[in-house]
Amino acid sequence: NSTRGDSIMKKVDILSFSTGSTAQLVEKQVEFTIDGEDFSSDVLVKRLSYDESVGITRGKNLDKLLMADLVKMRILATIYNKDTQQPLFASLDEVGKSAPQIMDALHRASDDVNDFVGKQQMKHLKKMNSGANSSSTESADAQ
């Protein structure tokens, strides 16, 4: 284990860790509001491998792909029924029949696990940089 800033990094065997981490269904609670009433539901989110993540759009014309289509593809690939551990939706058409509030909640859960937009990576880099900045400041103060 090593430390960076105030967080401790775990040493792992990258091949076994990588394979094990993508074979997971992660339990998430999704929350949404419809007509002023709050709802929640438990789902499972599949943690995608790099190839699975890239494969979501493979063979698609990316110039004509709408963000809404990408959201539906991500939900179809990653959201599972908690009780049956089977995909929650059978097709993109089925995904699209959901209320927008539900779609948004499911996509947020999927992004929390798969970090499609890179938020977790950016948060981690900021934390590492702030730790590096404070230690370099301390070094400068000591001189």
BALOBA-1460 file (C-alpha; in Angstrom, 3 decimals):
// residues 143
<rec num="1" residu="n" x="0.000" y="0.000" z="0.000"/>
<rec num="2" residu="s" x="1.127" y="3.548" z="-0.675"/>
<rec num="3" residu="t" x="-0.250" y="6.918" z="0.299"/>
<rec num="4" residu="r" x="-1.007" y="9.869" z="-1.937"/>
<rec num="5" residu="g" x="-2.267" y="12.936" z="-0.216"/>
<rec num="6" residu="d" x="-4.670" y="11.683" z="2.418"/>
<rec num="7" residu="s" x="-5.839" y="8.522" z="0.628"/>
<rec num="8" residu="i" x="-4.300" y="5.065" z="0.795"/>
<rec num="9" residu="m" x="-3.804" y="3.156" z="-2.443"/>
<rec num="10" residu="k" x="-4.104" y="-0.605" z="-2.446"/>
<rec num="11" residu="k" x="-1.616" y="-2.700" z="-4.396"/>
<rec num="12" residu="v" x="-3.320" y="-5.339" z="-6.558"/>
<rec num="13" residu="d" x="-2.504" y="-7.892" z="-9.222"/>
<rec num="14" residu="i" x="-3.867" y="-5.865" z="-12.152"/>
<rec num="15" residu="l" x="-4.968" y="-8.824" z="-14.305"/>
<rec num="16" residu="s" x="-6.935" y="-10.662" z="-11.635"/>
<rec num="17" residu="f" x="-8.335" y="-7.420" z="-10.202"/>
<rec num="18" residu="s" x="-9.447" y="-6.183" z="-13.624"/>
<rec num="19" residu="t" x="-11.181" y="-9.445" z="-14.511"/>
<rec num="20" residu="g" x="-12.878" y="-9.666" z="-11.120"/>
<rec num="21" residu="s" x="-14.043" y="-6.063" z="-11.070"/>
<rec num="22" residu="t" x="-15.869" y="-6.304" z="-14.408"/>
<rec num="23" residu="a" x="-17.739" y="-9.500" z="-13.531"/>
<rec num="24" residu="q" x="-19.823" y="-7.645" z="-10.970"/>
<rec num="25" residu="l" x="-23.419" y="-6.579" z="-10.634"/>
<rec num="26" residu="v" x="-23.441" y="-3.643" z="-8.225"/>
<rec num="27" residu="e" x="-26.575" y="-2.923" z="-6.204"/>
<rec num="28" residu="k" x="-27.816" y="0.674" z="-6.523"/>
<rec num="29" residu="q" x="-30.890" y="2.498" z="-5.319"/>
<rec num="30" residu="v" x="-32.383" y="4.797" z="-7.937"/>
<rec num="31" residu="e" x="-34.551" y="7.729" z="-6.905"/>
<rec num="32" residu="f" x="-36.866" y="9.794" z="-9.060"/>
<rec num="33" residu="t" x="-39.821" y="12.150" z="-8.786"/>
<rec num="34" residu="i" x="-42.948" y="11.996" z="-10.932"/>
<rec num="35" residu="d" x="-45.796" y="14.497" z="-10.496"/>
<rec num="36" residu="g" x="-44.298" y="15.728" z="-7.231"/>
<rec num="37" residu="e" x="-44.178" y="12.244" z="-5.695"/>
<rec num="38" residu="d" x="-40.814" y="10.678" z="-4.768"/>
<rec num="39" residu="f" x="-40.053" y="7.057" z="-5.642"/>
<rec num="40" residu="s" x="-37.082" y="4.721" z="-5.229"/>
<rec num="41" residu="s" x="-36.205" y="1.287" z="-6.508"/>
<rec num="42" residu="d" x="-33.282" y="-1.106" z="-6.153"/>
<rec num="43" residu="v" x="-31.543" y="-2.293" z="-9.313"/>
<rec num="44" residu="l" x="-28.292" y="-4.005" z="-10.206"/>
<rec num="45" residu="v" x="-25.777" y="-2.248" z="-12.441"/>
<rec num="46" residu="k" x="-23.333" y="-4.277" z="-14.498"/>
<rec num="47" residu="r" x="-19.774" y="-2.992" z="-14.275"/>
<rec num="48" residu="l" x="-18.623" y="-3.038" z="-17.905"/>
<rec num="49" residu="s" x="-15.212" y="-4.024" z="-19.164"/>
<rec num="50" residu="y" x="-13.462" y="-1.598" z="-21.500"/>
<rec num="51" residu="d" x="-14.465" y="-3.690" z="-24.538"/>
<rec num="52" residu="e" x="-18.087" y="-3.861" z="-23.384"/>
<rec num="53" residu="s" x="-18.175" y="-0.113" z="-22.829"/>
<rec num="54" residu="v" x="-16.724" y="0.615" z="-26.269"/>
<rec num="55" residu="g" x="-18.917" y="-2.107" z="-27.814"/>
<rec num="56" residu="i" x="-22.104" y="-0.253" z="-26.870"/>
<rec num="57" residu="t" x="-21.616" y="2.009" z="-29.901"/>
<rec num="58" residu="r" x="-19.702" y="-0.392" z="-32.159"/>
<rec num="59" residu="g" x="-21.212" y="-0.502" z="-35.644"/>
<rec num="60" residu="k" x="-23.264" y="2.654" z="-35.062"/>
<rec num="61" residu="n" x="-22.907" y="5.825" z="-37.105"/>
<rec num="62" residu="l" x="-21.589" y="8.105" z="-34.359"/>
<rec num="63" residu="d" x="-22.242" y="11.231" z="-36.451"/>
<rec num="64" residu="k" x="-25.972" y="10.495" z="-36.319"/>
<rec num="65" residu="l" x="-26.119" y="9.125" z="-32.778"/>
<rec num="66" residu="l" x="-28.101" y="11.295" z="-30.379"/>
<rec num="67" residu="m" x="-27.169" y="11.526" z="-26.694"/>
<rec num="68" residu="a" x="-30.633" y="10.113" z="-25.943"/>
<rec num="69" residu="d" x="-29.787" y="7.008" z="-28.010"/>
<rec num="70" residu="l" x="-26.481" y="6.581" z="-26.171"/>
<rec num="71" residu="v" x="-28.257" y="6.838" z="-22.801"/>
<rec num="72" residu="k" x="-30.727" y="4.130" z="-23.891"/>
<rec num="73" residu="m" x="-27.865" y="1.876" z="-25.071"/>
<rec num="74" residu="r" x="-26.030" y="2.292" z="-21.761"/>
<rec num="75" residu="i" x="-29.170" y="1.512" z="-19.750"/>
<rec num="76" residu="l" x="-29.928" y="-1.561" z="-21.880"/>
<rec num="77" residu="a" x="-26.357" y="-2.862" z="-21.408"/>
<rec num="78" residu="t" x="-26.014" y="-2.187" z="-17.686"/>
<rec num="79" residu="i" x="-29.304" y="-2.158" z="-15.746"/>
<rec num="80" residu="y" x="-30.446" y="-5.484" z="-14.279"/>
<rec num="81" residu="n" x="-33.452" y="-6.622" z="-12.258"/>
<rec num="82" residu="k" x="-32.356" y="-7.025" z="-8.641"/>
<rec num="83" residu="d" x="-34.534" y="-10.097" z="-8.048"/>
<rec num="84" residu="t" x="-33.852" y="-12.081" z="-11.235"/>
<rec num="85" residu="q" x="-30.358" y="-10.722" z="-12.022"/>
<rec num="86" residu="q" x="-31.498" y="-10.523" z="-15.653"/>
<rec num="87" residu="p" x="-31.418" y="-7.396" z="-17.830"/>
<rec num="88" residu="l" x="-34.259" y="-5.072" z="-16.846"/>
<rec num="89" residu="f" x="-35.070" y="-4.288" z="-20.485"/>
<rec num="90" residu="a" x="-35.173" y="-6.602" z="-23.496"/>
<rec num="91" residu="s" x="-34.721" y="-3.947" z="-26.206"/>
<rec num="92" residu="l" x="-33.930" y="-0.301" z="-26.878"/>
<rec num="93" residu="d" x="-37.618" y="0.259" z="-27.697"/>
<rec num="94" residu="e" x="-38.559" y="-1.055" z="-24.258"/>
<rec num="95" residu="v" x="-36.011" y="1.232" z="-22.577"/>
<rec num="96" residu="g" x="-37.412" y="4.225" z="-24.440"/>
<rec num="97" residu="k" x="-40.943" y="3.637" z="-23.124"/>
<rec num="98" residu="s" x="-39.834" y="4.572" z="-19.603"/>
<rec num="99" residu="a" x="-40.576" y="8.006" z="-18.115"/>
<rec num="100" residu="p" x="-37.704" y="10.505" z="-18.590"/>
<rec num="101" residu="q" x="-37.278" y="10.781" z="-14.807"/>
<rec num="102" residu="i" x="-36.736" y="7.002" z="-14.566"/>
<rec num="103" residu="m" x="-34.336" y="7.048" z="-17.523"/>
<rec num="104" residu="d" x="-32.317" y="9.808" z="-15.858"/>
<rec num="105" residu="a" x="-32.163" y="7.925" z="-12.533"/>
<rec num="106" residu="l" x="-31.111" y="4.659" z="-14.233"/>
<rec num="107" residu="h" x="-28.442" y="6.414" z="-16.296"/>
<rec num="108" residu="r" x="-27.041" y="8.167" z="-13.192"/>
<rec num="109" residu="a" x="-26.785" y="4.771" z="-11.430"/>
<rec num="110" residu="s" x="-25.071" y="3.264" z="-14.464"/>
<rec num="111" residu="d" x="-22.648" y="6.199" z="-14.674"/>
<rec num="112" residu="d" x="-21.891" y="5.948" z="-10.937"/>
<rec num="113" residu="v" x="-20.641" y="2.389" z="-11.528"/>
<rec num="114" residu="n" x="-19.096" y="2.755" z="-15.008"/>
<rec num="115" residu="d" x="-17.967" y="6.406" z="-14.984"/>
<rec num="116" residu="f" x="-18.919" y="6.993" z="-18.629"/>
<rec num="117" residu="v" x="-18.290" y="10.738" z="-18.427"/>
<rec num="118" residu="g" x="-15.081" y="10.509" z="-16.383"/>
<rec num="119" residu="k" x="-16.339" y="12.270" z="-13.222"/>
<rec num="120" residu="q" x="-14.768" y="9.742" z="-10.848"/>
<rec num="121" residu="q" x="-11.424" y="9.977" z="-12.632"/>
<rec num="122" residu="m" x="-11.508" y="13.788" z="-12.513"/>
<rec num="123" residu="k" x="-12.425" y="13.749" z="-8.799"/>
<rec num="124" residu="h" x="-9.549" y="11.347" z="-8.124"/>
<rec num="125" residu="l" x="-7.076" y="13.486" z="-10.094"/>
<rec num="126" residu="k" x="-8.180" y="16.644" z="-8.241"/>
<rec num="127" residu="k" x="-7.664" y="14.880" z="-4.910"/>
<rec num="128" residu="m" x="-4.205" y="13.686" z="-5.985"/>
<rec num="129" residu="n" x="-3.269" y="17.146" z="-7.273"/>
<rec num="130" residu="s" x="-4.432" y="18.902" z="-4.116"/>
<rec num="131" residu="g" x="-2.347" y="16.467" z="-2.052"/>
<rec num="132" residu="a" x="0.671" y="17.097" z="-4.285"/>
<rec num="133" residu="n" x="0.138" y="20.857" z="-4.141"/>
<rec num="134" residu="s" x="-0.084" y="20.926" z="-0.360"/>
<rec num="135" residu="s" x="3.066" y="18.819" z="0.025"/>
<rec num="136" residu="s" x="4.978" y="21.033" z="-2.440"/>
<rec num="137" residu="t" x="3.748" y="24.098" z="-0.544"/>
<rec num="138" residu="e" x="4.928" y="22.547" z="2.724"/>
<rec num="139" residu="s" x="8.343" y="21.881" z="1.129"/>
<rec num="140" residu="a" x="8.589" y="25.483" z="-0.059"/>
<rec num="141" residu="d" x="7.603" y="26.744" z="3.406"/>
<rec num="142" residu="a" x="10.324" y="24.619" z="5.009"/>
<rec num="143" residu="q" x="13.078" y="26.295" z="2.912"/>
